[in-house]
Structure formats: C-alpha cells, structure tokens
Amino acid sequence: AATWEDAGGGGGGMAPFVATAMASDHDTFFATAAAPYPNNILSSDSQTVNYDTPFYQPFVCPADMDIVNIQISVTASGAATNCDVAIYSADAATGSPSTKLTTATFDVSSTGYKTTTLGAPQALTAGTLYYLGYVRDASNNFVLRAHPAQACATGFITGIDNFNTPIIQETGTDNVLPATVTTANLKAKYDYNAMIALGV
C-alpha cells in the first residue's frame, strides 16, 4: 500500500493526524470518520438515498496520498440503479464544494461492501479540505451504511432552529454529479453521513 512517505511526505512538513504507516493490508483511509470531522464508527446507522439531488460531506486529507479506489457499503439494494461517488475540491475562498476531481460508479442493485477502482489515481494534498459527493442515477431508493446520529456540521444553516440539518445538498442537478458545484443551490438538510472510504 502507498504511504504518505511514498507520496513525498506530509505537505511541507505537516505531520499526519492519523496513523498512515501500518501493515501493508491496511490500505484504506476512512475519510468520513477522520479528524477534524469525526463520526462514530463503533456502530452504524442507515442513510436511505431517496433524493435525486447530490449530497456532499467534507473531509480534510491527513497526508499526501494517491487514491486508487472508493468504497461504500450498501445495506438495502435499489433495482437498476447506480450510485456515483466523487471527490471534489473545496473553494479556497468559501470552503464550499467546488470542482469534481474523480468519480467512482457503484451498482447498488445488490447489497454488500463495494469497491470501485478509479480510472487513474487521484492525488490528494495533506491538510487540504475536500468533499465526497454522491448521487443516485435513477429514482429508485437504496440504503447506504452510515455513521450514527453524531453527524458533523458541514456548512451554514438558516438559523438555530435549523440545528439538525448537517448535510449539504445541491438542488437543481438531478441524478448526476456536476463537474462544478453551483454554490447558490447548496442547502442544509437533515440526513446521516454515509460511510465512504478511500483506498490508497
């Protein structure tokens, strides 16, 4: 497995904030559970994907790394449906999801732990904010394994009465992940953080 040392170190001397040098078969970065947006991983919950619009979840990369696959867990299938999962950059000025960097497509017509290999490795930079975006390509419901209710806040909300809407949703783009996110269409929504991991 590639390590952060293989990729040239920790971004100008920054130490990684998770252990990146481990046994060779420990080659997966659990992006949705990593600091500084930690989610509970001692148990799991369910995220029913019943919207056609994309959802976005942030993570900060702990070390320079080359991502070779993306992993999800499907706990209830959806007939004749794929789930697209992408890594997005974040806008340097606003911190909002910005440009799609790479995409993995998953057949969710069956359940189980699923891995999709990327067409080419995607380089990520230590200490940099990224987003994981996902969307279904057809209007059929399925369920992803998710972190329990200790969700992380991902963006601005409309007011304190909107406290339970931690997920970013983009309206106006159905059943597809856009190449560039339209920030005017980003909204906060009630839902769980889907478990998504990145292979190195």
C-alpha positions, 0 to 999 in steps of 0.5 A: 500500500502507498504511504504518505512517505511514498507520496513525498511526505506530509505537505511541507512538513505537516505531520499526519493526524492519523496513523498512515504507516501500518501493515501493508493490508491496511490500505484504506483511509476512512475519510468520513470518520477522520479528524477534524470531522469525526463520526462514530464508527463503533456502530452504524446507522442507515442513510436511505438515498431517496433524493435525486439531488447530490449530497456532499460531506467534507473531509480534510486529507491527513497526508499526501496520498494517491487514491486508487479506489472508493468504497461504500457499503450498501445495506438495502439494494435499489433495482437498476440503479447506480450510485456515483461517488466523487471527490471534489475540491473545496473553494479556497475562498468559501470552503464550499464544494467546488470542482469534481476531481474523480468519480467512482460508479457503484451498482447498488442493485445488490447489497454488500461492501463495494469497491470501485477502482478509479480510472487513474489515481487521484492525488490528494494534498495533506491538510487540504479540505475536500468533499465526497459527493454522491448521487443516485442515477435513477429514482429508485431508493437504496440504503447506504451504511452510515455513521450514527446520529453524531453527524458533523456540521458541514456548512451554514444553516438558516438559523438555530432552529435549523440545528439538525440539518448537517448535510449539504445538498445541491438542488437543481442537478438531478441524478448526476454529479456536476463537474462544478458545484453551483454554490447558490443551490447548496442547502442544509438538510437533515440526513446521516453521513454515509460511510465512504472510504478511500483506498490508497 
